[in-house]
Amino acid sequence: MSDTAQVPANIAPYVDALGIDDALHFILAMGGSELYLPKRSTPRSFAARTIGTEKVDRLAATLGPGYYKVPVARQWCASVLLAKGYTMAEIARTVRADYSTVRRWLGPQNKHEQLDLF
């Protein structure tokens, strides 16, 4: 996917540990909340129920154990969803943003723009 080169620095550890698909799922589920990463995860935590204990352990190995605020990263999520083939309306509903905001983030999708005559 071409979006791997455009991963923001605050999202990169999540993508490195989980991969793009699981990082997207994790950020959409937990973005904006505080998360405690133990050295060894248990299946009781919301993070473990969301992505699994093995992936939480990988995330803890990448970030280190401790408390973290999970980034919201709505623009990055929108660009990944667009690359997956989602429509603008589906993206707006998924990232909880207005349709015009998503359109502004992602830029014009119509490649048939009118030519400049002057």
DSSP file (Angstrom, degrees, kcal/mol; ACC not computed):
  #  RESIDUE AA STRUCTURE BP1 BP2  ACC     N-H-->O    O-->H-N    N-H-->O    O-->H-N    TCO  KAPPA ALPHA  PHI   PSI    X-CA   Y-CA   Z-CA
    1    1 A M    >         0   0    0      0, 0.0     3,-1.2     0, 0.0     4,-0.2   0.000 360.0 360.0 360.0 139.5    0.0    0.0    0.0
    2    2 A S  G >   +     0   0    0      1,-0.2     3,-0.9     2,-0.1     4,-0.3   0.655 360.0  74.3 -72.7 -14.9    1.3    3.4   -0.9
    3    3 A D  G >  S+     0   0    0      1,-0.2     3,-0.9     2,-0.2    -1,-0.2   0.629  74.6  79.8 -75.1 -12.5    0.2    4.9    2.5
    4    4 A T  G X  S+     0   0    0     -3,-1.2     3,-0.9     1,-0.3    -1,-0.2   0.842  90.8  52.9 -64.8 -30.3    3.0    3.2    4.4
    5    5 A A  G <  S+     0   0    0     -3,-0.9    -1,-0.3     1,-0.2    -2,-0.2   0.717 108.4  52.2 -73.7 -19.5    5.4    5.9    3.2
    6    6 A Q  G <  S+     0   0    0     -3,-0.9    -1,-0.2    -4,-0.3    -2,-0.2   0.076  73.6 134.5-105.5  22.7    3.0    8.5    4.6
    7    7 A V    <   -     0   0    0     -3,-0.9     5,-0.1     1,-0.1    -3,-0.0  -0.609  57.6-122.6 -74.7 123.0    2.5    7.2    8.1
    8    8 A P    >>  -     0   0    0      0, 0.0     4,-1.7     0, 0.0     3,-1.3  -0.246  21.1-112.2 -63.0 155.7    2.8   10.1   10.6
    9    9 A A  T 34 S+     0   0    0      1,-0.3    -2,-0.1     2,-0.2     0, 0.0   0.829 116.1  54.9 -61.0 -34.3    5.5    9.8   13.3
   10   10 A N  T 34 S+     0   0    0      1,-0.2    -1,-0.3     2,-0.1     4,-0.2   0.679 114.3  41.2 -75.4 -14.6    2.9    9.4   16.1
   11   11 A I  T X> S+     0   0    0     -3,-1.3     4,-2.0     2,-0.1     3,-0.9   0.654  91.8  87.7 -99.6 -22.3    1.3    6.5   14.3
   12   12 A A  H 3X S+     0   0    0     -4,-1.7     4,-2.9     1,-0.3     5,-0.2   0.835  84.6  52.9 -52.8 -43.7    4.5    4.7   13.1
   13   13 A P  H 3> S+     0   0    0      0, 0.0     4,-2.0     0, 0.0    -1,-0.3   0.878 110.4  49.1 -62.0 -34.4    5.0    2.6   16.3
   14   14 A Y  H <> S+     0   0    0     -3,-0.9     4,-2.5     2,-0.2     5,-0.4   0.905 113.6  45.5 -69.1 -41.3    1.5    1.2   16.0
   15   15 A V  H  X S+     0   0    0     -4,-2.0     4,-2.2     3,-0.2    -1,-0.2   0.895 112.6  51.6 -68.7 -40.0    1.9    0.4   12.3
   16   16 A D  H  < S+     0   0    0     -4,-2.9    -2,-0.2    -5,-0.2    -1,-0.2   0.907 118.3  37.1 -61.8 -41.9    5.3   -1.2   13.0
   17   17 A A  H  < S+     0   0    0     -4,-2.0    -2,-0.2    -5,-0.2    -1,-0.2   0.858 133.9  20.3 -79.5 -36.3    3.9   -3.4   15.8
   18   18 A L  H  < S-     0   0    0     -4,-2.5     4,-0.5    -5,-0.2    -3,-0.2   0.658  99.4-119.6-111.4 -19.9    0.5   -4.2   14.4
   19   19 A G     X  -     0   0    0     -4,-2.2     4,-2.3    -5,-0.4     5,-0.2  -0.150  42.2 -72.6  87.9 164.3    0.6   -3.7   10.6
   20   20 A I  H  > S+     0   0    0      2,-0.2     4,-2.6     1,-0.2     5,-0.2   0.924 128.5  48.2 -64.2 -47.1   -1.6   -1.2    8.8
   21   21 A D  H  > S+     0   0    0      1,-0.2     4,-2.2     2,-0.2    -1,-0.2   0.934 117.2  40.3 -63.5 -47.3   -4.9   -3.1    9.1
   22   22 A D  H  > S+     0   0    0     -4,-0.5     4,-2.7     2,-0.2    -1,-0.2   0.860 114.4  53.5 -71.1 -34.0   -4.7   -3.9   12.8
   23   23 A A  H  X S+     0   0    0     -4,-2.3     4,-2.8     2,-0.2     5,-0.2   0.915 110.0  48.7 -64.3 -41.3   -3.3   -0.4   13.6
   24   24 A L  H  X S+     0   0    0     -4,-2.6     4,-2.5    -5,-0.2     5,-0.2   0.942 113.5  46.2 -61.3 -48.3   -6.3    1.1   11.8
   25   25 A H  H  X S+     0   0    0     -4,-2.2     4,-1.7    -5,-0.2    -2,-0.2   0.910 114.8  48.0 -60.4 -43.8   -8.7   -1.1   13.7
   26   26 A F  H  X S+     0   0    0     -4,-2.7     4,-2.8     2,-0.2     5,-0.2   0.919 113.3  46.3 -64.7 -45.8   -7.0   -0.4   17.0
   27   27 A I  H  X S+     0   0    0     -4,-2.8     4,-2.2     1,-0.2    -2,-0.2   0.888 112.1  50.7 -68.2 -39.2   -6.9    3.4   16.4
   28   28 A L  H  < S+     0   0    0     -4,-2.5    -1,-0.2    -5,-0.2    -2,-0.2   0.863 117.9  40.3 -65.1 -33.9  -10.5    3.5   15.3
   29   29 A A  H  < S+     0   0    0     -4,-1.7    -2,-0.2    -5,-0.2    -1,-0.2   0.860 133.0  19.3 -81.3 -37.1  -11.5    1.5   18.4
   30   30 A M  H >< S+     0   0    0     -4,-2.8     3,-2.0    -5,-0.2    40,-0.3   0.393  81.7 137.7-120.1   1.9   -9.3    3.2   21.0
   31   31 A G  T 3< S+     0   0    0     -4,-2.2    41,-0.2     1,-0.3     3,-0.1  -0.245  74.7  18.8 -56.8 133.0   -8.2    6.5   19.6
   32   32 A G  T 3  S+     0   0    0     38,-3.3    -1,-0.3     1,-0.3     2,-0.2   0.295 102.9 106.7  91.4  -8.9   -8.3    9.4   22.1
   33   33 A S  S <  S-     0   0    0     -3,-2.0    37,-2.8    38,-0.1     2,-0.4  -0.631  73.6-109.4-102.1 161.7   -8.3    7.1   25.1
   34   34 A E  E     -A   69   0A   0     35,-0.2     2,-0.4    -2,-0.2    35,-0.3  -0.710  35.4-164.7 -88.2 140.9   -5.5    6.4   27.6
   35   35 A L  E     -A   68   0A   0     33,-3.8    33,-3.1    -2,-0.4     2,-0.6  -0.980  14.0-149.3-130.3 135.0   -4.0    2.9   27.4
   36   36 A Y  E     -A   67   0A   0     -2,-0.4    31,-0.2    31,-0.2    -2,-0.0  -0.927  11.5-161.7-103.0 123.9   -1.9    1.0   29.9
   37   37 A L  E     -A   66   0A   0     29,-3.2    29,-2.0    -2,-0.6     2,-0.1  -0.908   9.9-161.8-104.8 109.1    0.5   -1.5   28.2
   38   38 A P        -     0   0    0      0, 0.0     3,-0.2     0, 0.0    22,-0.1  -0.356  33.1-109.3 -80.4 168.1    1.8   -4.1   30.7
   39   39 A K  S    S+     0   0    0      1,-0.3     2,-0.4    -2,-0.1    21,-0.1   0.883 112.6  24.3 -62.5 -36.5    4.8   -6.2   30.1
   40   40 A R  S    S-     0   0    0     20,-0.0    -1,-0.3     0, 0.0     2,-0.1  -0.981  88.3-137.9-134.2 121.2    2.5   -9.1   29.6
   41   41 A S        -     0   0    0     -2,-0.4    12,-0.1    12,-0.3    -4,-0.0  -0.332   8.0-150.5 -79.2 156.0   -1.1   -8.6   28.5
   42   42 A T    >   -     0   0    0     -2,-0.1     3,-1.1     1,-0.0     6,-0.2  -0.887  26.4-118.0-118.6 155.9   -4.1  -10.4   29.9
   43   43 A P  T 3  S+     0   0    0      0, 0.0     9,-0.1     0, 0.0    -2,-0.0   0.516 102.7  77.1 -71.8  -1.9   -7.3  -11.1   27.9
   44   44 A R  T 3  S+     0   0    0      4,-0.1    -3,-0.0     5,-0.0     2,-0.0   0.750  73.4  93.1 -79.7 -23.9   -9.4   -9.0   30.3
   45   45 A S  S <> S-     0   0    0     -3,-1.1     4,-2.0     1,-0.1     5,-0.2  -0.305  80.4-125.0 -73.8 154.9   -8.3   -5.6   28.9
   46   46 A F  H  > S+     0   0    0      1,-0.2     4,-1.6     2,-0.2     5,-0.1   0.880 112.3  54.8 -64.3 -37.6  -10.2   -3.8   26.2
   47   47 A A  H  >>S+     0   0    0      1,-0.2     4,-2.7     2,-0.2     5,-0.6   0.913 108.6  47.7 -62.4 -42.3   -7.1   -3.6   24.1
   48   48 A A  H  >5S+     0   0    0     -6,-0.2     4,-1.5     1,-0.2    -1,-0.2   0.868 111.8  49.8 -67.8 -36.0   -6.6   -7.3   24.2
   49   49 A R  H  <5S+     0   0    0     -4,-2.0    -1,-0.2     2,-0.2    -2,-0.2   0.775 114.0  47.8 -71.3 -24.3  -10.3   -7.9   23.4
   50   50 A T  H  <5S+     0   0    0     -4,-1.6    -2,-0.2    -5,-0.2    -3,-0.2   0.926 136.5   1.9 -81.3 -48.2   -9.9   -5.5   20.5
   51   51 A I  H  <5S-     0   0    0     -4,-2.7     4,-0.3     1,-0.1    -3,-0.2   0.504 108.7 -99.4-121.4  -7.7   -6.7   -6.8   18.8
   52   52 A G     X< -     0   0    0     -4,-1.5     4,-1.8    -5,-0.6     5,-0.2   0.026  30.3 -90.1 100.5 150.8   -5.7   -9.8   20.9
   53   53 A T  H  > S+     0   0    0      1,-0.2     4,-2.4     2,-0.2   -12,-0.3   0.862 121.5  56.9 -66.2 -37.1   -3.1  -10.4   23.7
   54   54 A E  H  > S+     0   0    0      1,-0.2     4,-1.8     2,-0.2    -1,-0.2   0.906 109.5  45.4 -62.1 -40.9   -0.3  -11.3   21.3
   55   55 A K  H  > S+     0   0    0     -4,-0.3     4,-2.3     2,-0.2    -1,-0.2   0.844 110.4  53.3 -73.4 -33.1   -0.6   -8.0   19.4
   56   56 A V  H  X S+     0   0    0     -4,-1.8     4,-2.4     2,-0.2    -2,-0.2   0.897 108.7  50.9 -65.4 -38.9   -0.9   -6.0   22.7
   57   57 A D  H  X S+     0   0    0     -4,-2.4     4,-2.0     2,-0.2    -2,-0.2   0.892 109.7  49.8 -63.6 -39.4    2.4   -7.7   23.8
   58   58 A R  H  X S+     0   0    0     -4,-1.8     4,-1.8     2,-0.2    -2,-0.2   0.896 110.8  49.7 -65.3 -39.4    4.0   -6.7   20.4
   59   59 A L  H  X S+     0   0    0     -4,-2.3     4,-3.0     1,-0.2     5,-0.4   0.900 110.5  49.9 -65.3 -40.6    2.8   -3.2   20.9
   60   60 A A  H  X S+     0   0    0     -4,-2.4     4,-2.1     1,-0.2    -1,-0.2   0.859 109.3  52.2 -65.6 -35.2    4.2   -3.1   24.5
   61   61 A A  H  < S+     0   0    0     -4,-2.0    -1,-0.2     2,-0.2    -2,-0.2   0.859 115.0  42.3 -68.2 -34.3    7.5   -4.5   23.1
   62   62 A T  H  < S+     0   0    0     -4,-1.8    -2,-0.2    -5,-0.1    -3,-0.2   0.933 129.0  25.8 -77.2 -48.0    7.6   -1.7   20.5
   63   63 A L  H  < S-     0   0    0     -4,-3.0    -3,-0.2    -5,-0.1    -2,-0.2   0.743 109.0-119.8 -87.7 -25.5    6.5    1.2   22.7
   64   64 A G     <  -     0   0    0     -4,-2.1   -27,-0.1    -5,-0.4    -3,-0.1   0.065  40.9 -63.3  92.9 148.5    7.6   -0.1   26.1
   65   65 A P  S    S+     0   0    0      0, 0.0     2,-0.3     0, 0.0   -26,-0.1  -0.331  88.9  77.0 -66.6 148.9    5.3   -0.8   29.0
   66   66 A G  E    S-A   37   0A   0    -29,-2.0   -29,-3.2     2,-0.0     2,-0.4  -0.907  82.3 -42.8 145.9-172.0    3.5    2.2   30.5
   67   67 A Y  E     +A   36   0A   0     -2,-0.3     2,-0.3   -31,-0.2   -31,-0.2  -0.758  53.8 175.4 -94.1 135.8    0.6    4.6   30.0
   68   68 A Y  E     -A   35   0A   0    -33,-3.1   -33,-3.8    -2,-0.4     2,-0.6  -0.988  31.1-131.7-138.4 146.4   -0.1    6.0   26.5
   69   69 A K  E     -A   34   0A   0     -2,-0.3   -35,-0.2   -35,-0.3   -38,-0.1  -0.901  31.4-132.1 -95.3 120.3   -2.7    8.2   24.9
   70   70 A V        -     0   0    0    -37,-2.8   -38,-3.3    -2,-0.6   -37,-0.1  -0.577  25.1-119.0 -74.6 126.7   -3.8    6.5   21.7
   71   71 A P        -     0   0    0      0, 0.0   -38,-0.1     0, 0.0   -41,-0.1  -0.292   7.4-142.5 -66.5 151.9   -3.8    9.1   18.9
   72   72 A V        +     0   0    0    -41,-0.2   -41,-0.2   -40,-0.1     5,-0.1   0.923  27.4 177.4 -79.4 -47.8   -7.0    9.8   17.1
   73   73 A A     >  +     0   0    0      1,-0.1     4,-2.4     3,-0.1     5,-0.2   0.845   8.7 164.6  51.0  48.3   -5.4   10.1   13.6
   74   74 A R  H  > S+     0   0    0      1,-0.2     4,-2.4     2,-0.2     5,-0.1   0.879  71.4  52.0 -65.8 -37.5   -8.6   10.7   11.7
   75   75 A Q  H  > S+     0   0    0      2,-0.2     4,-2.2     1,-0.2    -1,-0.2   0.926 111.8  46.2 -65.5 -43.1   -6.8   12.0    8.5
   76   76 A W  H  > S+     0   0    0      2,-0.2     4,-2.2     1,-0.2    -2,-0.2   0.927 112.8  50.2 -64.5 -43.6   -4.5    9.0    8.4
   77   77 A C  H  X S+     0   0    0     -4,-2.4     4,-2.5     1,-0.2    -2,-0.2   0.904 109.7  51.9 -59.8 -41.3   -7.4    6.6    8.9
   78   78 A A  H  X S+     0   0    0     -4,-2.4     4,-2.2     1,-0.2    -1,-0.2   0.903 109.4  48.6 -63.5 -41.4   -9.3    8.4    6.2
   79   79 A S  H  X S+     0   0    0     -4,-2.2     4,-1.9     2,-0.2    -1,-0.2   0.875 112.3  48.6 -68.6 -35.7   -6.5    8.0    3.7
   80   80 A V  H  X S+     0   0    0     -4,-2.2     4,-1.4     2,-0.2    -2,-0.2   0.918 111.6  49.3 -67.8 -42.8   -6.0    4.3    4.5
   81   81 A L  H  <>S+     0   0    0     -4,-2.5     5,-2.3     1,-0.2     4,-0.3   0.875 109.3  52.4 -64.7 -36.9   -9.8    3.7    4.1
   82   82 A L  H ><5S+     0   0    0     -4,-2.2     3,-1.4     1,-0.2    -1,-0.2   0.913 107.6  51.7 -63.6 -42.1   -9.7    5.5    0.8
   83   83 A A  H 3<5S+     0   0    0     -4,-1.9    -1,-0.2     1,-0.3    -2,-0.2   0.787 105.5  56.6 -64.8 -26.6   -6.9    3.3   -0.4
   84   84 A K  T 3<5S-     0   0    0     -4,-1.4    -1,-0.3    -5,-0.1    -2,-0.2   0.532 125.8-102.1 -81.5  -6.3   -9.0    0.3    0.7
   85   85 A G  T < 5 +     0   0    0     -3,-1.4    -3,-0.2    -4,-0.3    -2,-0.1   0.574  67.6 151.9  99.8  10.2  -11.8    1.4   -1.6
   86   86 A Y      < -     0   0    0     -5,-2.3    -1,-0.3     1,-0.1     2,-0.1  -0.403  44.8-117.1 -69.6 150.3  -14.2    3.0    0.8
   87   87 A T     >  -     0   0    0      1,-0.1     4,-2.4    -2,-0.1     5,-0.2  -0.408  26.3-107.0 -80.4 165.4  -16.5    5.8   -0.4
   88   88 A M  H  > S+     0   0    0      1,-0.2     4,-2.6     2,-0.2     5,-0.2   0.891 121.5  51.3 -60.3 -39.7  -16.2    9.3    1.0
   89   89 A A  H  > S+     0   0    0      2,-0.2     4,-2.1     1,-0.2    -1,-0.2   0.910 110.2  48.3 -65.8 -41.7  -19.5    8.8    2.8
   90   90 A E  H  > S+     0   0    0      2,-0.2     4,-2.3     1,-0.2    -2,-0.2   0.899 112.4  49.6 -63.9 -40.1  -18.3    5.6    4.4
   91   91 A I  H  X S+     0   0    0     -4,-2.4     4,-2.8     2,-0.2     5,-0.2   0.928 109.1  51.9 -64.3 -44.9  -15.1    7.2    5.4
   92   92 A A  H  X>S+     0   0    0     -4,-2.6     5,-2.2     1,-0.2     4,-0.5   0.902 112.9  45.1 -59.5 -42.0  -16.9   10.2    7.0
   93   93 A R  H  <5S+     0   0    0     -4,-2.1     3,-0.3     3,-0.2    -1,-0.2   0.900 114.3  49.2 -68.0 -39.8  -19.2    7.8    9.0
   94   94 A T  H  <5S+     0   0    0     -4,-2.3    -2,-0.2     1,-0.2    -1,-0.2   0.917 118.3  36.4 -68.8 -44.1  -16.2    5.6   10.1
   95   95 A V  H  <5S-     0   0    0     -4,-2.8    -1,-0.2    -5,-0.2    -2,-0.2   0.415 108.8-121.8 -91.3   3.3  -13.9    8.4   11.3
   96   96 A R  T  <5 +     0   0    0     -4,-0.5     2,-0.3    -3,-0.3    -3,-0.2   0.939  67.5 128.0  58.4  52.5  -16.9   10.5   12.6
   97   97 A A      < -     0   0    0     -5,-2.2    -1,-0.2    -6,-0.2    -2,-0.1  -0.914  65.5 -90.9-132.5 160.1  -16.2   13.5   10.5
   98   98 A D     >  -     0   0    0     -2,-0.3     4,-2.2     1,-0.1     3,-0.3  -0.390  35.2-119.5 -68.7 148.5  -18.3   15.7    8.2
   99   99 A Y  H  > S+     0   0    0      1,-0.2     4,-2.4     2,-0.2     5,-0.2   0.896 114.4  51.0 -56.4 -44.0  -18.3   14.7    4.5
  100  100 A S  H  > S+     0   0    0      1,-0.2     4,-2.0     2,-0.2    -1,-0.2   0.836 107.9  53.6 -67.0 -31.2  -16.9   18.0    3.4
  101  101 A T  H  > S+     0   0    0     -3,-0.3     4,-2.4     2,-0.2    -1,-0.2   0.923 109.7  47.1 -66.3 -44.3  -14.1   17.7    6.0
  102  102 A V  H  X S+     0   0    0     -4,-2.2     4,-2.4     1,-0.2    -2,-0.2   0.907 111.1  51.9 -63.4 -41.6  -13.1   14.3    4.6
  103  103 A R  H  X S+     0   0    0     -4,-2.4     4,-1.3     1,-0.2    -1,-0.2   0.887 110.6  48.5 -62.8 -38.7  -13.3   15.6    1.1
  104  104 A R  H  < S+     0   0    0     -4,-2.0    -2,-0.2     2,-0.2    -1,-0.2   0.904 112.0  49.5 -67.3 -41.7  -10.9   18.5    2.1
  105  105 A W  H  < S+     0   0    0     -4,-2.4    -2,-0.2     1,-0.2    -1,-0.2   0.922 118.0  38.1 -60.7 -45.2   -8.5   16.0    3.8
  106  106 A L  H  < S-     0   0    0     -4,-2.4    -1,-0.2     1,-0.2    -2,-0.2   0.593 103.5-138.9 -90.2 -11.5   -8.3   13.7    0.8
  107  107 A G     <  -     0   0    0     -4,-1.3    -1,-0.2    -5,-0.2     2,-0.2  -0.059  46.7 -27.8  79.9 175.4   -8.3   16.2   -1.9
  108  108 A P        -     0   0    0      0, 0.0    -4,-0.0     0, 0.0    -5,-0.0  -0.431  47.4-171.2 -67.6 133.2  -10.2   16.1   -5.2
  109  109 A Q        +     0   0    0     -2,-0.2     2,-0.7     2,-0.0    -2,-0.0   0.541  59.4  97.1 -98.8 -10.7  -10.8   12.6   -6.5
  110  110 A N        -     0   0    0      1,-0.2     3,-0.1     2,-0.0     0, 0.0  -0.720  50.0-173.9 -85.2 116.5  -12.1   13.6   -9.9
  111  111 A K        +     0   0    0     -2,-0.7     2,-0.9     1,-0.2    -1,-0.2   0.517  69.2  81.4 -85.7  -6.0   -9.2   13.4  -12.4
  112  112 A H        +     0   0    0      3,-0.0    -1,-0.2     2,-0.0     2,-0.1  -0.463  62.7 163.2 -99.8  60.7  -11.3   15.0  -15.2
  113  113 A E        -     0   0    0     -2,-0.9     2,-0.1    -3,-0.1    -2,-0.0  -0.457  46.3 -95.9 -78.4 152.8  -10.9   18.6  -14.3
  114  114 A Q        -     0   0    0     -2,-0.1    -1,-0.1     1,-0.1     2,-0.1  -0.422  42.9-112.5 -68.2 139.8  -11.7   21.3  -16.8
  115  115 A L        -     0   0    0     -2,-0.1     2,-0.6     1,-0.1    -1,-0.1  -0.406  28.3-109.8 -71.7 148.7   -8.7   22.6  -18.7
  116  116 A D        -     0   0    0      1,-0.1    -1,-0.1    -2,-0.1     0, 0.0  -0.706  28.5-167.5 -79.9 121.6   -7.6   26.1  -18.1
  117  117 A L              0   0    0     -2,-0.6    -1,-0.1     1,-0.2    -2,-0.0   0.672 360.0 360.0 -86.9 -17.6   -8.4   28.1  -21.3
  118  118 A F              0   0    0      0, 0.0    -1,-0.2     0, 0.0    -2,-0.1   0.407 360.0 360.0-121.8 360.0   -6.4   31.2  -20.5
